[in-house]
Amino acid sequence: MAEKPHINLVFIGHVDHGKSTLVGRLLYDL
């Protein structure tokens, strides 16, 4: 059970990083 929050945190962090990169690329393209 102690592993689940850690996995969720890593997953959320990975998604956040992907969104930040996507937004950065969109702004860069503009």
mmCIF file as gemmi writes it, N, C-alpha and C atoms, coordinates in Angstrom:
data_model
loop_
_atom_site.group_PDB
_atom_site.id
_atom_site.type_symbol
_atom_site.label_atom_id
_atom_site.label_alt_id
_atom_site.label_comp_id
_atom_site.label_asym_id
_atom_site.label_entity_id
_atom_site.label_seq_id
_atom_site.pdbx_PDB_ins_code
_atom_site.Cartn_x
_atom_site.Cartn_y
_atom_site.Cartn_z
_atom_site.occupancy
_atom_site.B_iso_or_equiv
_atom_site.pdbx_formal_charge
_atom_site.auth_seq_id
_atom_site.auth_asym_id
_atom_site.pdbx_PDB_model_num
ATOM 1 N N . MET Axp A 1 ? 0.834 -1.211 0 1 0 ? 1 A 1
ATOM 2 C CA . MET Axp A 1 ? 0 0 0 1 0 ? 1 A 1
ATOM 3 C C . MET Axp A 1 ? 0.868 1.259 0 1 0 ? 1 A 1
ATOM 4 N N . ALA Axp A 2 ? 2.033 1.162 0.596 1 0 ? 2 A 1
ATOM 5 C CA . ALA Axp A 2 ? 2.899 2.342 0.679 1 0 ? 2 A 1
ATOM 6 C C . ALA Axp A 2 ? 3.453 2.717 -0.698 1 0 ? 2 A 1
ATOM 7 N N . GLU Axp A 3 ? 3.441 1.75 -1.616 1 0 ? 3 A 1
ATOM 8 C CA . GLU Axp A 3 ? 4.001 2.024 -2.942 1 0 ? 3 A 1
ATOM 9 C C . GLU Axp A 3 ? 3.048 2.83 -3.825 1 0 ? 3 A 1
ATOM 10 N N . LYS Axp A 4 ? 1.748 2.651 -3.618 1 0 ? 4 A 1
ATOM 11 C CA . LYS Axp A 4 ? 0.767 3.291 -4.513 1 0 ? 4 A 1
ATOM 12 C C . LYS Axp A 4 ? 0.9 4.82 -4.575 1 0 ? 4 A 1
ATOM 13 N N . PRO Axp A 5 ? 0.908 5.526 -3.444 1 0 ? 5 A 1
ATOM 14 C CA . PRO Axp A 5 ? 1.033 6.994 -3.517 1 0 ? 5 A 1
ATOM 15 C C . PRO Axp A 5 ? 2.286 7.416 -4.266 1 0 ? 5 A 1
ATOM 16 N N . HIS Axp A 6 ? 3.374 6.677 -4.078 1 0 ? 6 A 1
ATOM 17 C CA . HIS Axp A 6 ? 4.628 7.029 -4.754 1 0 ? 6 A 1
ATOM 18 C C . HIS Axp A 6 ? 4.474 6.866 -6.262 1 0 ? 6 A 1
ATOM 19 N N . ILE Axp A 7 ? 3.84 5.76 -6.674 1 0 ? 7 A 1
ATOM 20 C CA . ILE Axp A 7 ? 3.629 5.515 -8.106 1 0 ? 7 A 1
ATOM 21 C C . ILE Axp A 7 ? 2.724 6.61 -8.686 1 0 ? 7 A 1
ATOM 22 N N . ASN Axp A 8 ? 1.674 6.969 -7.958 1 0 ? 8 A 1
ATOM 23 C CA . ASN Axp A 8 ? 0.768 8.015 -8.435 1 0 ? 8 A 1
ATOM 24 C C . ASN Axp A 8 ? 1.513 9.338 -8.565 1 0 ? 8 A 1
ATOM 25 N N . LEU Axp A 9 ? 2.37 9.639 -7.591 1 0 ? 9 A 1
ATOM 26 C CA . LEU Axp A 9 ? 3.117 10.897 -7.612 1 0 ? 9 A 1
ATOM 27 C C . LEU Axp A 9 ? 4.031 10.942 -8.835 1 0 ? 9 A 1
ATOM 28 N N . VAL Axp A 10 ? 4.704 9.821 -9.097 1 0 ? 10 A 1
ATOM 29 C CA . VAL Axp A 10 ? 5.599 9.764 -10.259 1 0 ? 10 A 1
ATOM 30 C C . VAL Axp A 10 ? 4.794 9.904 -11.543 1 0 ? 10 A 1
ATOM 31 N N . PHE Axp A 11 ? 3.646 9.218 -11.612 1 0 ? 11 A 1
ATOM 32 C CA . PHE Axp A 11 ? 2.813 9.265 -12.815 1 0 ? 11 A 1
ATOM 33 C C . PHE Axp A 11 ? 2.313 10.69 -13.059 1 0 ? 11 A 1
ATOM 34 N N . ILE Axp A 12 ? 1.814 11.342 -11.988 1 0 ? 12 A 1
ATOM 35 C CA . ILE Axp A 12 ? 1.311 12.714 -12.114 1 0 ? 12 A 1
ATOM 36 C C . ILE Axp A 12 ? 2.451 13.64 -12.533 1 0 ? 12 A 1
ATOM 37 N N . GLY Axp A 13 ? 3.622 13.443 -11.941 1 0 ? 13 A 1
ATOM 38 C CA . GLY Axp A 13 ? 4.779 14.276 -12.297 1 0 ? 13 A 1
ATOM 39 C C . GLY Axp A 13 ? 5.141 14.085 -13.762 1 0 ? 13 A 1
ATOM 40 N N . HIS Axp A 14 ? 5.067 12.847 -14.251 1 0 ? 14 A 1
ATOM 41 C CA . HIS Axp A 14 ? 5.4 12.552 -15.644 1 0 ? 14 A 1
ATOM 42 C C . HIS Axp A 14 ? 4.393 13.243 -16.567 1 0 ? 14 A 1
ATOM 43 N N . VAL Axp A 15 ? 3.106 13.18 -16.206 1 0 ? 15 A 1
ATOM 44 C CA . VAL Axp A 15 ? 2.059 13.817 -17.018 1 0 ? 15 A 1
ATOM 45 C C . VAL Axp A 15 ? 2.261 15.331 -17.012 1 0 ? 15 A 1
ATOM 46 N N . ASP Axp A 16 ? 2.561 15.887 -15.836 1 0 ? 16 A 1
ATOM 47 C CA . ASP Axp A 16 ? 2.785 17.334 -15.737 1 0 ? 16 A 1
ATOM 48 C C . ASP Axp A 16 ? 3.958 17.738 -16.619 1 0 ? 16 A 1
ATOM 49 N N . HIS Axp A 17 ? 5.021 16.965 -16.601 1 0 ? 17 A 1
ATOM 50 C CA . HIS Axp A 17 ? 6.205 17.272 -17.405 1 0 ? 17 A 1
ATOM 51 C C . HIS Axp A 17 ? 5.84 17.23 -18.89 1 0 ? 17 A 1
ATOM 52 N N . GLY Axp A 18 ? 5.04 16.25 -19.273 1 0 ? 18 A 1
ATOM 53 C CA . GLY Axp A 18 ? 4.629 16.131 -20.669 1 0 ? 18 A 1
ATOM 54 C C . GLY Axp A 18 ? 3.801 17.334 -21.092 1 0 ? 18 A 1
ATOM 55 N N . LYS Axp A 19 ? 2.887 17.767 -20.214 1 0 ? 19 A 1
ATOM 56 C CA . LYS Axp A 19 ? 2.05 18.926 -20.535 1 0 ? 19 A 1
ATOM 57 C C . LYS Axp A 19 ? 2.911 20.177 -20.661 1 0 ? 19 A 1
ATOM 58 N N . SER Axp A 20 ? 3.859 20.353 -19.735 1 0 ? 20 A 1
ATOM 59 C CA . SER Axp A 20 ? 4.727 21.53 -19.769 1 0 ? 20 A 1
ATOM 60 C C . SER Axp A 20 ? 5.52 21.551 -21.073 1 0 ? 20 A 1
ATOM 61 N N . THR Axp A 21 ? 6.027 20.388 -21.477 1 0 ? 21 A 1
ATOM 62 C CA . THR Axp A 21 ? 6.805 20.311 -22.714 1 0 ? 21 A 1
ATOM 63 C C . THR Axp A 21 ? 5.912 20.618 -23.909 1 0 ? 21 A 1
ATOM 64 N N . LEU Axp A 22 ? 4.688 20.094 -23.891 1 0 ? 22 A 1
ATOM 65 C CA . LEU Axp A 22 ? 3.761 20.316 -25.002 1 0 ? 22 A 1
ATOM 66 C C . LEU Axp A 22 ? 3.419 21.799 -25.104 1 0 ? 22 A 1
ATOM 67 N N . VAL Axp A 23 ? 3.105 22.426 -23.98 1 0 ? 23 A 1
ATOM 68 C CA . VAL Axp A 23 ? 2.779 23.86 -23.975 1 0 ? 23 A 1
ATOM 69 C C . VAL Axp A 23 ? 3.983 24.66 -24.449 1 0 ? 23 A 1
ATOM 70 N N . GLY Axp A 24 ? 5.179 24.279 -23.984 1 0 ? 24 A 1
ATOM 71 C CA . GLY Axp A 24 ? 6.396 24.991 -24.386 1 0 ? 24 A 1
ATOM 72 C C . GLY Axp A 24 ? 6.598 24.903 -25.893 1 0 ? 24 A 1
ATOM 73 N N . ARG Axp A 25 ? 6.355 23.724 -26.455 1 0 ? 25 A 1
ATOM 74 C CA . ARG Axp A 25 ? 6.522 23.549 -27.906 1 0 ? 25 A 1
ATOM 75 C C . ARG Axp A 25 ? 5.491 24.373 -28.664 1 0 ? 25 A 1
ATOM 76 N N . LEU Axp A 26 ? 4.25 24.402 -28.168 1 0 ? 26 A 1
ATOM 77 C CA . LEU Axp A 26 ? 3.2 25.177 -28.846 1 0 ? 26 A 1
ATOM 78 C C . LEU Axp A 26 ? 3.563 26.656 -28.837 1 0 ? 26 A 1
ATOM 79 N N . LEU Axp A 27 ? 4.019 27.153 -27.682 1 0 ? 27 A 1
ATOM 80 C CA . LEU Axp A 27 ? 4.398 28.565 -27.584 1 0 ? 27 A 1
ATOM 81 C C . LEU Axp A 27 ? 5.606 28.837 -28.475 1 0 ? 27 A 1
ATOM 82 N N . TYR Axp A 28 ? 6.538 27.885 -28.53 1 0 ? 28 A 1
ATOM 83 C CA . TYR Axp A 28 ? 7.74 28.059 -29.351 1 0 ? 28 A 1
ATOM 84 C C . TYR Axp A 28 ? 7.36 28.11 -30.829 1 0 ? 28 A 1
ATOM 85 N N . ASP Axp A 29 ? 6.413 27.254 -31.232 1 0 ? 29 A 1
ATOM 86 C CA . ASP Axp A 29 ? 5.977 27.236 -32.63 1 0 ? 29 A 1
ATOM 87 C C . ASP Axp A 29 ? 5.286 28.541 -33.002 1 0 ? 29 A 1
ATOM 88 N N . LEU Axp A 30 ? 4.567 29.135 -32.054 1 0 ? 30 A 1
ATOM 89 C CA . LEU Axp A 30 ? 3.886 30.399 -32.341 1 0 ? 30 A 1
ATOM 90 C C . LEU Axp A 30 ? 4.919 31.508 -32.472 1 0 ? 30 A 1
